[in-house]
Structure formats: C-alpha cells, structure tokens
C-alpha cells in the first residue's frame, strides 16, 4: 500500500499507519506512511480480512464470497495491480509467482 501511495499521491501529507489492533503499542516493524485515503482503504481491507468467515482465508481473487463493496474492490485491485508490477520491476522475483497464481 505504501508503494502505491508514494507514487500515486506524492503531494499529499502522509502519516504512519496504525493498525486497529495496535492501540498505540509500538513494535519493531516500520509503519507504512500513508495518506488519509490510502489509510482508510487499508483499514477497510484489514476489517474485511478479519471478518472473513473462511478458514484458511483464500486470496481475494480466488474467493467465492466477495465481501468488498464494489468501489473498494475496484480500488484495491488498482492498488494491487500497481504495487505488484512495481515490485516485480524492482527485483522482487518472488512476486512473479504471486502475480501469476
């Protein structure tokens, strides 16, 4: 999400994203810097994933239940398409497998 936000919203102010579960606790993982729009989309995605009734949780493209609202589904597809290709072009060879399957 941070890759997408950095390239698609370069002029907007970005703040560290805090997961709904963190409740102010800090861990060693760096927090992604996101604008308000991307932060809201990531919050929505985390909520959808948490509420998923399936176990094990499939990837969204292989899921038979589409729990995203149509506008958020289109937006997350745009983010994933951009971010996946960006990481492949930057040397993340493992992303090729994920992108194709």
N, C-alpha and C positions, 0 to 999 in steps of 0.2 A: 504494500500500500504506500509505503514511503517513497519508493521509486516512482510510482505514478504521480503522487502529489508533488514531488520535487520537480518533475518535468512538465506536468500539465498546469500547475498552479504556482509558477515561480514568484509571482508578485505578492501573493497572499502571506500574511503572518502565519507562522506555524509554531505550535507548542507541543511539548512531549505528550503523547497519548497515554492515558492511564486506563488500564482495563477496568471494567466494572467490578472485578474481583479483587483488585489490588488494595482498595480502601486506604490509599496513602502509604502503603508499605513499599519499601524500595528493595529491589533485588539487583543482582549483578548484570542482568540483561539490559542493554541500552533500550530506551523507549523511543519508538519512532516519532519523528517530528511531522505532524500533520496539520493541515488547515482545518477549519471548522467543518467544512463539507466532507472531507475525507474521514475525519474523526467520527462524524455521525454515521457514515456508511460502515466504518469498521465496528462501531458499537452495535449497529443493526445486525451485521454479519455474525458477531460473537453471540448475540442473543438468539439468532436463528439456529446457530450450531448447537448452543446449549439446550435449546428446546426440541432438537431433533429426536423423534421417538425411536429411530432405528439404531440398532447396535449389532455389529460395528457400524459406525457412521460412514456412509459412502461419500465419494466426492460428489459435488452438486451436479456435475454433468452426467453422472451415472445414476442419479437418484430418480425414483419413480414419483416421489412426492415433491412438488415444487412449493416450498414454503415462503419463498421470497415474493414480495409484491412485484408486479411486472416492471415498474420503473426502477426499483432497486436491483432486480435481476439483470436488467439491461446495463445498468451502471457497473455492477460487479463484473459482468462479462467484459465490459470495456477495460476495466482495471486489470483483470487477469490477462486479457489478450495483450495489452501494452506491456505489463510487467514481465510476463513470460518471455516474450520476444526480446525485450530489453536485456534480461538476464542471460538468455542464450547467446545473444550477440556480444555480451561482455565476458564470455568464457565459462558460464555455468553449464557444463556439458550434461550434468545430471538432470538439468531442466528439460533437455530434449526428450528424454523418456517420459517425463511427467506431462509435457506438452502434447505428445503423440498419443499417450494412453491415459 
